[in-house]
Amino acid sequence: MRLYARLRSWFKWMVKSSRLENEMEAEVRFHLESYAADLVRSGVPQQEAMRRARVEFGGIESHKDAIRASLGLRWWDELWIDLRYATRKLRNSPGFALTAVLVLAIGIGVNVTAFSAFNLIVLKSLPVRDPDSLMRLQRRSPENIVGQMPYPSVVFYREHAKTLSAVIVTMGTRMEFDRDVQPVSANFVTANYFTELGTAAAYGRLLNPERDGPANAAPAVVLSFGFWQRRFGADPSIVGKMISLNKKATTVVGITPYTFASLGAQYPDVWLPLTQQPYFVEGSKVLADTSAASVEMWARLAPGGTAQMAEQELLALTNELRKQQPKDVWDHEFIKTDPAGHIQVLKPEMYLVFTMVGALTLLILAVACANLGGLLLARGVAREHEIGIRIAIGASRQRIFRQLFTESLMLAFLGSVAGLALGFVVLRVLLVMIEAPTWTSATPDWRVFLFAVGMALAAAVFFGLAPAWQIARQRQRRTVARQILVGAQVAASCVLLIVAGLLVRATQHVMYTDPGYGYEQAISVDQGSPATATRRPRRGPI
């Protein structure tokens, strides 16, 4: 209750500070004038009564300060005083301030970049409708793990599963486009693909079950925004025109938005109805073959359903399917569901990798903080005269410590802001280099901002706490704190150098180790579909 009352007083003070100041002054003056009136009634002249009242009652400002202290508001005033003083000190030492901010920007920026990538890959949801209910389904058994399954099996699950509100099917391939030598990346999808993802077309329309679901529907194709720009010069009039895919005519019905998020790791150039697959690939029996695992299955959980409930129901359906197709369903086969609303699901085997990356980035921050702590101790020697005068005129060591630590906090938050900017630039460059999907963005969200604030607080404690205490006690010339900081810096640097050396050695081993056979003239065959295949030379081992 006391903490709640203090927080309420602080909030009220921030919102209505001028009004509270006037009320406090009015109250103090009321008591002063009341005391003077009592003296006048006892026979003391008016002027003398006011003089005695001021002498006996004390100064107005001292009483106002006592009221602030009783309400817990003096701490807020002192904080603003410390912040203004820290701003003046840093402005008067631009070289030190710039060096400190740059050192912290590197240490915090590396951590922010790593966390931003983790946030984008694992924590941030895909920009689709209701990403939490979106699941990917895979075939599993004690001996096998397969990401694809036969299309007839998918139809069986779709018709009988009650825990799934919708089923989406995708099948990636490559197709010839007009007379281009380079094939295009294509995805055959069920007609509910775009409606289930909640996507609207940038131009034209997208596939829908009513018009594009039947097998006898007119051939239709949806172009990706990037392919539309590269191949057609962003010409909107291409919608409604015919193009050739695998030497088959089809109509362009629409263009996806620039920030459209496709299911799966690939971002295809075109999407076509899955029921049209035999039209584009002559002789294909994918839609009827019960043994060929050729399509990927995605689904949405029904309202109130869970992944565990879906797996139990799919296990029962798999046992029923085994009775109908004993040769095509494995022994002890089951369907595993994984969340599909993120780029990557954090699996147990990935924890070690992320932990190692996090530890290395924190070591970099530790080295930066150790460097800055040494700078603060060296700067404290130059401030001996200032600290001595402040103690001599009555400042407590706790008050000086708080003011010095406020300077460290200001440096930490300035470094955090610079680290956020550095992390944004680095992540943006990385996304461009790896040709990430267009919907991915390096712009930090609330998680990244909170992480940066946490890093700033941690850094301020690490590099500012000990130096501030040493300087406040006027023991900044002692070498114990410096020895600890230098030792931590050397230890962290050694670990980073060892890990860097191991990574360089591993990279050299992968790139230059002789595979034991001649590979210079070897080629690989990229089988896109039965209608097309491409051959390309390889520059390294197969």
ZAMARGU-4260 file (C-alpha; in steps of 0.2 Angstrom, whole numbers, plus 5000, padded with zeros to 4 digits):
<rodrens>
0) 5000/5000/5000 | 5014/5012/5004 | 5022/5009/4987 | 5006/5011/4978 | 5004/5028/4988
5) 5021/5034/4982 | 5018/5029/4964 | 5002/5038/4965 | 5010/5054/4972 | 5024/5053/4959
10) 5011/5052/4945 | 5001/5066/4952 | 5017/5076/4954 | 5022/5073/4936 | 5005/5078/4929
15) 5000/5092/4941 | 5017/5098/4947 | 5013/5117/4946 | 4997/5115/4954 | 5004/5105/4969
20) 5018/5118/4971 | 5005/5132/4972 | 4995/5122/4985 | 5010/5118/4995 | 5015/5137/4996
25) 4997/5142/5000 | 4996/5130/5014 | 5013/5135/5021 | 5008/5154/5020 | 4991/5150/5028
30) 5000/5142/5044 | 5012/5157/5044 | 4998/5170/5043 | 4988/5160/5056 | 5002/5161/5068
35) 5005/5179/5065 | 4987/5183/5068 | 4988/5174/5085 | 5002/5185/5090 | 4992/5201/5084
40) 4978/5195/5095 | 4990/5194/5110 | 4995/5212/5108 | 5010/5211/5097 | 5010/5224/5082
45) 5007/5217/5065 | 5024/5220/5058 | 5033/5212/5073 | 5021/5198/5073 | 5025/5194/5055
50) 5044/5195/5059 | 5042/5183/5074 | 5031/5171/5064 | 5044/5170/5050 | 5058/5167/5063
55) 5049/5154/5073 | 5040/5146/5059 | 5056/5145/5047 | 5058/5147/5028 | 5044/5143/5017
60) 5055/5133/5005 | 5061/5122/5019 | 5044/5118/5024 | 5039/5114/5005 | 5055/5103/5004
65) 5049/5094/5020 | 5032/5091/5012 | 5040/5084/4996 | 5050/5072/5006 | 5035/5066/5016
70) 5026/5063/4999 | 5042/5054/4991 | 5043/5068/4978 | 5061/5075/4983 | 5068/5060/4974
75) 5060/5065/4958 | 5067/5083/4959 | 5084/5076/4963 | 5084/5065/4948 | 5080/5079/4937
80) 5094/5089/4945 | 5106/5075/4942 | 5101/5073/4924 | 5104/5091/4920 | 5121/5090/4929
85) 5126/5075/4920 | 5121/5083/4903 | 5132/5098/4907 | 5147/5087/4912 | 5145/5076/4896
90) 5143/5092/4886 | 5159/5099/4893 | 5169/5083/4889 | 5163/5079/4871 | 5178/5068/4868
95) 5175/5056/4883 | 5156/5056/4879 | 5159/5052/4861 | 5171/5038/4865 | 5160/5031/4878
100) 5144/5031/4867 | 5154/5023/4853 | 5161/5009/4864 | 5144/5005/4871 | 5136/5007/4853
105) 5147/4992/4847 | 5144/4981/4863 | 5125/4984/4864 | 5123/4985/4845 | 5130/4967/4843
110) 5118/4961/4856 | 5103/4971/4848 | 5107/4964/4831 | 5108/4946/4837 | 5091/4948/4847
115) 5083/4957/4832 | 5087/4942/4821 | 5081/4930/4834 | 5065/4940/4836 | 5062/4941/4817
120) 5065/4922/4815 | 5057/4914/4831 | 5046/4927/4840 | 5038/4938/4827 | 5023/4931/4819
125) 5020/4930/4800 | 5009/4944/4793 | 4995/4932/4790 | 4977/4930/4798 | 4977/4922/4815
130) 4995/4915/4814 | 4993/4906/4831 | 4981/4893/4823 | 4992/4889/4808 | 5000/4873/4809
135) 5012/4862/4798 | 5009/4843/4797 | 5022/4830/4794 | 5023/4812/4793 | 5033/4803/4806
140) 5037/4786/4812 | 5051/4779/4823 | 5061/4776/4807 | 5056/4790/4796 | 5053/4809/4795
145) 5045/4816/4779 | 5039/4833/4776 | 5028/4828/4762 | 5014/4816/4760 | 5003/4809/4746
150) 4989/4820/4740 | 4975/4807/4742 | 4980/4805/4761 | 4978/4824/4763 | 4961/4823/4755
155) 4956/4809/4768 | 4962/4820/4783 | 4953/4835/4776 | 4937/4826/4774 | 4937/4817/4791
160) 4947/4828/4804 | 4936/4838/4815 | 4949/4847/4824 | 4955/4856/4808 | 4945/4870/4802
165) 4954/4871/4785 | 4968/4862/4776 | 4981/4870/4764 | 4991/4860/4752 | 5007/4867/4743
170) 5019/4858/4730 | 5034/4867/4725 | 5042/4865/4707 | 5050/4874/4693 | 5042/4878/4676
175) 5047/4885/4659 | 5041/4902/4656 | 5038/4908/4638 | 5055/4906/4630 | 5066/4911/4645
180) 5081/4899/4648 | 5080/4902/4667 | 5065/4892/4674 | 5053/4901/4686 | 5049/4895/4704
185) 5031/4889/4705 | 5019/4883/4719 | 5004/4873/4716 | 4992/4877/4730 | 4974/4873/4735
190) 4962/4887/4730 | 4960/4892/4748 | 4978/4896/4750 | 4976/4915/4749 | 4959/4916/4758
195) 4966/4906/4773 | 4981/4918/4774 | 4970/4933/4774 | 4979/4941/4759 | 4971/4954/4747
200) 4978/4956/4729 | 4988/4971/4724 | 4981/4970/4707 | 4967/4959/4700 | 4962/4945/4711
205) 4969/4930/4720 | 4964/4911/4719 | 4948/4907/4727 | 4939/4890/4730 | 4923/4894/4720
210) 4932/4899/4704 | 4948/4890/4704 | 4945/4875/4715 | 4936/4863/4702 | 4947/4853/4691
215) 4938/4859/4675 | 4941/4878/4680 | 4950/4889/4667 | 4969/4889/4670 | 4974/4903/4681
220) 4990/4910/4688 | 4995/4923/4702 | 5011/4932/4700 | 5022/4937/4715 | 5025/4956/4716
225) 5044/4954/4713 | 5042/4943/4698 | 5029/4955/4691 | 5042/4969/4693 | 5056/4960/4686
230) 5048/4952/4671 | 5034/4963/4666 | 5041/4980/4672 | 5027/4982/4685 | 5014/4984/4671
235) 4996/4982/4679 | 4989/4978/4661 | 4996/4961/4662 | 4981/4956/4673 | 4969/4947/4662
240) 4982/4942/4649 | 4988/4925/4644 | 5006/4919/4647 | 5014/4902/4644 | 5020/4890/4658
245) 5027/4873/4653 | 5021/4878/4635 | 5003/4879/4642 | 4993/4894/4641 | 4986/4902/4657
250) 4978/4918/4662 | 4986/4930/4675 | 4972/4934/4687 | 4981/4944/4700 | 4997/4951/4708
255) 5001/4947/4727 | 5005/4962/4738 | 5024/4967/4740 | 5024/4962/4759 | 5015/4945/4756
260) 5021/4931/4767 | 5022/4914/4758 | 5021/4898/4768 | 5037/4888/4769 | 5055/4893/4766
265) 5054/4897/4748 | 5046/4912/4740 | 5040/4907/4723 | 5037/4917/4707 | 5020/4911/4703
270) 5006/4902/4711 | 4994/4890/4702 | 4979/4879/4707 | 4984/4862/4713 | 4969/4854/4703
275) 4977/4861/4687 | 4994/4852/4690 | 4990/4838/4677 | 4986/4851/4664 | 5003/4859/4666
280) 5013/4843/4668 | 5007/4830/4656 | 5006/4812/4662 | 5007/4817/4681 | 4998/4807/4693
285) 5002/4817/4709 | 4983/4819/4713 | 4979/4801/4712 | 4995/4792/4718 | 4994/4786/4735
290) 5012/4781/4737 | 5021/4797/4731 | 5024/4809/4745 | 5024/4825/4735 | 5014/4839/4743
295) 5016/4848/4760 | 5001/4849/4771 | 4996/4865/4782 | 4981/4867/4792 | 4971/4878/4804
300) 4966/4872/4821 | 4947/4873/4823 | 4941/4886/4837 | 4944/4878/4854 | 4956/4865/4847
305) 4974/4862/4852 | 4989/4854/4843 | 4988/4839/4855 | 4970/4836/4851 | 4973/4837/4832
310) 4988/4825/4834 | 4977/4812/4843 | 4963/4813/4830 | 4975/4812/4815 | 4983/4797/4823
315) 4966/4788/4824 | 4963/4793/4806 | 4981/4787/4801 | 4977/4770/4808 | 4960/4770/4798
320) 4970/4775/4783 | 4982/4760/4785 | 4968/4748/4784 | 4963/4755/4767 | 4981/4757/4760
325) 4992/4745/4770 | 5007/4747/4758 | 5007/4766/4758 | 5006/4769/4777 | 5021/4765/4788
330) 5020/4755/4803 | 5017/4766/4819 | 5015/4781/4807 | 5008/4797/4815 | 5006/4815/4810
335) 5017/4828/4819 | 5010/4846/4820 | 5022/4861/4822 | 5017/4879/4823 | 5018/4888/4806
340) 5015/4906/4811 | 5033/4910/4812 | 5048/4908/4801 | 5056/4896/4812 | 5050/4885/4827
345) 5062/4885/4841 | 5067/4866/4843 | 5077/4858/4857 | 5092/4856/4846 | 5092/4874/4842
350) 5093/4880/4860 | 5112/4876/4861 | 5116/4887/4846 | 5106/4902/4852 | 5114/4900/4869
355) 5131/4900/4862 | 5127/4915/4851 | 5120/4924/4865 | 5135/4921/4877 | 5147/4927/4863
360) 5138/4943/4861 | 5137/4946/4879 | 5155/4944/4881 | 5158/4957/4868 | 5147/4969/4878
365) 5157/4964/4894 | 5173/4969/4885 | 5165/4986/4880 | 5159/4989/4898 | 5176/4984/4906
370) 5184/4997/4894 | 5172/5010/4899 | 5174/5006/4917 | 5192/5009/4916 | 5189/5026/4908
375) 5177/5031/4921 | 5190/5027/4935 | 5203/5037/4926 | 5191/5051/4924 | 5187/5050/4942
380) 5205/5055/4946 | 5203/5071/4937 | 5187/5075/4947 | 5195/5073/4964 | 5195/5092/4968
385) 5176/5093/4963 | 5171/5078/4973 | 5181/5085/4988 | 5173/5102/4988 | 5155/5094/4987
390) 5159/5083/5002 | 5166/5098/5011 | 5151/5108/5009 | 5139/5094/5016 | 5135/5082/5001
395) 5134/5064/5007 | 5143/5050/4999 | 5127/5042/4994 | 5121/5058/4986 | 5137/5059/4976
400) 5136/5041/4971 | 5119/5043/4965 | 5124/5058/4954 | 5139/5048/4947 | 5128/5033/4943
405) 5115/5044/4935 | 5129/5049/4923 | 5133/5031/4919 | 5114/5028/4916 | 5114/5043/4904
410) 5129/5036/4894 | 5121/5018/4894 | 5105/5025/4887 | 5114/5035/4874 | 5124/5020/4869
415) 5108/5010/4868 | 5100/5022/4856 | 5116/5021/4845 | 5116/5002/4847 | 5098/5002/4841
420) 5103/5012/4826 | 5118/5001/4822 | 5108/4985/4825 | 5095/4991/4812 | 5108/4995/4799
425) 5117/4979/4801 | 5101/4968/4801 | 5095/4978/4786 | 5111/4974/4776 | 5110/4956/4781
430) 5092/4954/4775 | 5097/4962/4758 | 5112/4950/4757 | 5102/4934/4760 | 5088/4941/4749
435) 5076/4939/4763 | 5057/4939/4759 | 5050/4956/4756 | 5039/4956/4772 | 5054/4954/4783
440) 5059/4971/4791 | 5074/4976/4801 | 5063/4990/4810 | 5064/4986/4829 | 5047/4982/4838
445) 5043/4983/4856 | 5053/4967/4860 | 5069/4974/4853 | 5066/4991/4862 | 5063/4982/4879
450) 5079/4972/4876 | 5089/4987/4872 | 5083/4996/4888 | 5088/4980/4897 | 5105/4980/4890
455) 5107/4998/4894 | 5103/4995/4912 | 5114/4980/4913 | 5128/4989/4905 | 5126/5004/4917
460) 5127/4992/4932 | 5142/4983/4925 | 5153/4998/4920 | 5146/5012/4932 | 5142/5004/4948
465) 5160/5000/4955 | 5168/5016/4948 | 5154/5027/4955 | 5156/5019/4972 | 5175/5021/4972
470) 5175/5039/4966 | 5161/5044/4979 | 5172/5036/4993 | 5187/5046/4985 | 5197/5029/4983
475) 5198/5030/4964 | 5217/5029/4965 | 5215/5011/4972 | 5219/4998/4959 | 5208/4984/4965
480) 5193/4989/4954 | 5204/4992/4940 | 5212/4975/4941 | 5195/4967/4942 | 5190/4976/4926
485) 5206/4973/4917 | 5205/4954/4922 | 5187/4953/4916 | 5192/4961/4900 | 5207/4950/4896
490) 5197/4934/4900 | 5182/4939/4889 | 5194/4944/4875 | 5203/4927/4876 | 5187/4918/4875
495) 5182/4928/4860 | 5198/4926/4851 | 5198/4907/4854 | 5180/4905/4847 | 5185/4917/4832
500) 5200/4906/4828 | 5190/4890/4829 | 5177/4897/4817 | 5190/4903/4805 | 5198/4886/4805
505) 5182/4877/4803 | 5178/4888/4788 | 5195/4885/4780 | 5192/4866/4783 | 5176/4866/4774
510) 5181/4877/4759 | 5199/4869/4756 | 5199/4851/4761 | 5201/4839/4747 | 5186/4828/4745
515) 5196/4814/4738 | 5190/4814/4720 | 5190/4826/4705 | 5175/4838/4706 | 5181/4852/4694
520) 5171/4845/4679 | 5156/4838/4689 | 5139/4845/4686 | 5122/4843/4695 | 5105/4841/4687
525) 5091/4851/4695 | 5075/4842/4692 | 5062/4855/4692 | 5047/4845/4685 | 5044/4831/4672
530) 5042/4844/4659 | 5059/4853/4662 | 5076/4850/4669 | 5091/4862/4670 | 5109/4858/4671
535) 5122/4869/4678 | 5141/4867/4682 | 5146/4867/4700 | 5162/4876/4707 | 5164/4865/4722
540) 5162/4848/4729 | 5145/4840/4726
</rodrens>
